[in-house]
């Protein structure tokens, strides 16, 4: 509390006692960079008793010290008082030099010296002809590179190369930590690791007053030892297999992974597997491989293994190849000599094939319960249907193969079709008709060649589909109806006045109606705003139309009370109304305006439902409505500043004065306002007293209330 009163008293004294300021500024301002974070600033003193040094980062100093203000300084940049923003006091004294600390490397700093006189609470600064200088702090930037930061565990050697950038070259010291408890002080060391892992490599470089550090990573991965073979646990599993095995299934090769890793107790921990089967297929992340080939041939199977330290296959990997063989199919082709589709009364199917082994055994299955062991076979079907023909061949090598084909026998083609409904509404979406047999022709003016039915013509229609398949002909016909839409109009959108109503009527006829409010009658009474629609349905076809009804009211508004406005005030008026026109007595025609001059204003607002007129008188005062309150007075009867009272273009309502213990010593709510410094007819003690002043001033046409609170110092 004592500090607070002393500070305020200092402010009062400053207004009474003036110090004589210096006339000669400091000169010969010099900066001498001592390190990355420090610099020395020196100067020749002017004729001031003291001086302050101001520092700024990356921008010239643009502010001046404030008269009668004492600034605390710190030689650590940013810790002293600020005269403005980032302009900090780094020195305050009678000397001629200062070492400024805690600077950022590679940055530009500006320095200025301001002479001043004064003691206690009175200070006068020389803000003209002050010297200014700038300097850029030193910078130490380091980096290093590795010729290979990803190696396998055996025979690894990493060569490290450092790089340094200094704004002022000086001697430096190198300190390497390779992440395995080994170090080096060489500029460009080499390192070989004795185990695998991800190692944190740290380089620290120091020079006088500067230090920099950079961290990177060197990865040493364990090496795999790859091995795999045919797995004997599976029957018929060998390096040579027939395309079809003796059990009739496709060839299948199973491989057992026998790989290991150096220094790993669990053989397949942290591993990445890739099987490449030689036919364009592969498997990822399976331990044991297996594959079935889709054609005969000789295939090279490869297994590639790496570990979780190696995201790239080419690093720390091992692989091994194994050759397998799939023997040739005994059958190259199987063909039907005649067409695959015939009529039932004239069907004879002859089959032929190419076999790689002339001594192969054959077994035909014609799909209708009949078989044959002849090399070439013919067959006639007795019933219609779709039949799967199968030929089994076993060659001299014991390789088994199956070839399948199918044939269809049709007595009368099924030329029916799906997708056509019994009825449509005119304009419905197109319909794709789906025939049971493709290749026929459509007979209808509403059906395209591709079988798309378009219901765009009202009436009854016949749709036919004709098929001629292997001499078997037939035509299928279906009927459908297309009904017209019950088109009508509700009319254009409408605007009505509040309280009006009108009726919309639709010719119902034989149709059904549904209005937006759920009514089904032929008419609807409308007296509220909104979108009203009606849907008309006839023969299952619906049509909908809508109308938008807006309801407006006669104009009704107020411009407000006659008003006083202060200084450069403005009276804003907003009379926006739907479908209205505006007529002002001064010729203005809009509903929005800002009035800035005194006068009488009248406006008439009109719409289709009526009109309304209002007016207002506006008086703009030539002055600003403000209050002025002194911060000190001296009731000593010298005729100067004897009474504490506010002034200004406002209306005073009340004033209370309290002492420092909260005791009310003065109060007035009417008549002449002003305190003579007395309480109970006795002059009070010198010191601070607290006031509460209530007043009003014109604002937007009204007397708006305000409250001011503060302190006043009483001198005796």
Secondary structure, 3 states (H helix, E strand, C coil): CHHHHHHHHHHHHHCCCCCCCCCCCCEEEEEEECCCCCEEEEEECCCCCEEEEEEEECCCCCCCCCCCCCCCCCCECCCCCEEECCEEEEEEECCCEEEEECCCCCCEEEEEEEEEECCCCCCEECCCCCCEEEEECCCEEEEEEECCCEEECCCCCEEEEEEEEECCCCCCEEEEECCCCCEECCCCCEECCCCCEEEEEEEEEEECCEEEEEEEEEEEECCEECCEEECCCCCCCCCEEECECCCCCECCEEEEECCEECCCCCCCCCEEEEEECCCCCEEECCCCCEECCCCCEEEEEEEEEEECCCCCCCCCCEEEEEEEEEECCCEEEEEECCCCEECHHHCCEEEEEEECCCCCEEEEECCCCCEECCCCEEECCCCCEEEEEEEEEECCCCCEEEEEEEEEECCCCCCCEECCCCEEECCCCCEECEECCCCCEEECCCECCCCEECCCCCEEEEEEEEEEECCEEEEEEEEEEEECCCCCCCCCCEEEECCCCEEEECCCCCCEEEECCCCCCCEEEECCCEEEEEEEEECCEEEEEEEEEEEECCCCCCCCCCEEECCCCCEEEECCCCCCEEEECCCCCCCEEEECCCEEEEEEEEECCEEEEEEEEEEECCCCCCEECCCEECCCCCCCCCCECCEECCEEEEEEEECCCCCEEEEECCCCCCECCEECCEECCCEEEEEEEEEEEEECCEEEEEEEEEEEEECC
